[in-house]
Amino acid sequence: MTQRPPQQAPVTVRVFTQQFSSSPLGAHLARHITLRRLQDWDLPYDTDVIHTAALLVAELTANAVTHGRVSGRDFELRLSLAPDKLVIEVSDARGERRPPGPGELTAPPSGSTDGRGLILVEALADRWAVLDRVPAGKTVRAELDLPH
């Protein structure tokens, strides 16, 4: 008699991608739509994962609008939900103003009102990276491990 391998549950990866105007309103809408999309994907609303994802999207989209804006070009938000992690990617068209990556951040000068966004991303994300985007621009990717 031949043994059959144990059956594995199918892996479902949900993906959402949308472009937004490179404006404060676009960043606000991206955060709002992220919360709605994660609820649609059955992530409980009032959880650490949802709150952390909202903060990461807010920081990454604000950076795209502030530092990555190219006139006439939008930024893109991509969410990927796998059984074990949530991946948040924000891409913009400006490649020459690449931010420092993980482990390269320095604290802003005392009294400075900006320069803390990626420090927050580094503190909140389980992993993050700055990636080149083809044909032009960059993507900042943040990953959150999901509780089992």
N, C-alpha and C positions, 0 to 999 in steps of 0.2 A: 504494500500500500504506500502511495506517495504522500508525503506530508505537504500541505499547502502552507505558504508563508502566512504569518499573521496579517490580518487586514489592518491597514492604517486608515485613519480618518483622512478624508481629502483636505488638502490645504487650500484655503480660499484667501486670496489677496484682493482686497478692495482698493481701487485707485480712483482718485478724483483729481482733475487738473482744470484750472481756469486761469485766464488772464484778467488782470485788473489794471485800471488806470494808475499811473505812477503819481498818486496824489494822496493826501491824508484820508480822503473819503475812500479811495481804493483800498488802503491799508485797513481801515475800519471795516469795510465790507468783507474783506478776506478773513478777518478774525471772526466776524459774525457768522459767515458761511461755514467756516471750519467747525464752530460749535454745533451748528445745525447738522452738518454732514456726519460728525462723530455720533451725534444722537441717532441719526438715521441708521448708522452702522451698529446700533445697540450698545454703545458705550454709555454706562450710566452717567447722567448729567453732573451730579454733585460729587465728583471724585477727584483725587489728586491728579490722575492722568488727564482729565478734561481741563482742569485749571492750569496745569503745567503746559499742555498743548496750546491753550489760549494765550498764555504769556509768551511762549516761543513764537507763535505766529505774529503776535503784536510786535515783538522786538524785531524779528526778521523782516517783516513787511515795512516797518518804520525805517529800518536801515536801507531797504531797497528804494524806498521813496526819497529818503534824504541823501544817501550817498551813491546810489546806483542809477539814479534817474538819468535817462537820455531823452531829450525832447522828442515827443511823438512816439515813444516806445513804452509799452506796458511792462509790468512785472508779472511773473507767473507763480502761482501757488500749486504745489503738487502734494497730495496726501496719499500715503499708502498704508493700509492696515493689514498686517499679517497676524496670524494667531499669537505671535510672541512679541511683536513690536509695532509701533507707530512711527512712520518716517514722514517728516515735514521738510519739504524743499521749497525754497524761495529763490527764484532766478530773476536776474535783471540783465540789462543790455550793456552795462558798463564793466568791461573787463580790466581796464587799466588802473582802476582804483580798488584793487583787491585788498580785503581786510586781512589782518593777521589770523592765522589758524589756531587750532588747539595747541596749548602750551606756549604760544607766542605773545599772548596778551600782556599788556602792562596797565597798571592802574592809571586812571587819568589824574592830572594835577589836582591838588587840593583846591576846592572851590569851583572846579569846572562843572558845568551843568550838563555835559554830554560825555560820551565815551564809555558808558557802562553797559550798553546793550549786549555786546558779545561776552562780557564778563558774566552777565546774567545767563546767557545761553550756555556758556561753559558750566555754570553751576547747576543748571536745571536739566540739561540733556545728558543722557547716558553716554552718547557719542555724538560728535559733530565734526564737520569738515567744510572746507571751502574748496569747491571744484570748478574747473574750467567748464564753460558751456559752449557747445558748438552750435552755430558758427561764431557767435560772439557773446561775451559777457561772462557771468559767473553764477554759480549756484551755491547757496549755503544750505547744508543738509544737517538736520538735527534728528536724532533717534531717541525714542522713549521705549524702554522695555515695559511690557505689559505684565501685570501680576497674573499668576496662573490660577 
